[in-house]
């Protein structure tokens, strides 16, 4: 489709409602106006339209990402505390999948029983990041390895739900998946009991209240369900799993997105630093008078017995360079430094 026609469709969408560039792409895709995997083209078209005045900039919702902000992860102690306090099997299994498979909350809620392959220990994640799509091929699918430690809890959960299509069926409508809101509310309550309900900041947003979109305040917490996913990726990286494998498990299109976890994990850096300083530093030579007892240093400075000769020998053996030789000689015997230097040069 020509660029002008796409811009025309974009303007129609924005006339009805303000949207992000991501939402514009999803709407165009659901209507069959653009093809799958063309988000970058749509984004560039929007930027071009805004720059040329063909698209109203004030009809787009823009998000400013904080530069240099690193993802938050759970510590081992916090994870143990969470599992010690969780008392709802449904929430426990959802957390299990988030932590040991790196799944998003939307992916957890939309898992089908058929998506689990406990024999081969695989989880099939379908239609990632867009569970409400209506067109074939819209979205991303991936296969995530299921750790052996997660097989037993999932088997027990399958016994509890006793069949059905959805792994987490809705309580009111078992033929539909559970709502994300339900899982998140129970998860938030659990974090509150663990003392992990710290608020990070408050932001303004629009929400549908009693059928109307209104301005409201939203509290963004430091620890969220997505923190489980961050913890999963960081843990794998610290255990030596290559970034490209972590990228596939997380479903990232670009390796650059996965590289953020290399900044969070400092295990390798700490290891290299420890190895670098594992050998005691020799700031001065063992033969240096600075390493000798105070009385002996005083005696050597006064009498200067053999100091010149020792320095000459070390210089001849290549243990010190001429600059170090001059400096040490000046410290030991300043008044004879010039004469000795000339002697060394002449020899």
PyMOL commands that set and color helices and strands:
alter all, ss='L'
color gray80, all
select helices_A, chain A and resi 3-16+21-30+39-51+57-59+76-85+89-100+105-109+113-115+148-161+180-193+226-238+243-250+255-258+260-264+267-276+289-291+294-303+307-317+322-332+334-346
alter helices_A, ss='H'
color red, helices_A
select strands_A, chain A and resi 116-117+122-128+140-145+199-209+212-221
alter strands_A, ss='S'
color yellow, strands_A
deselect
rebuild
show_as cartoon
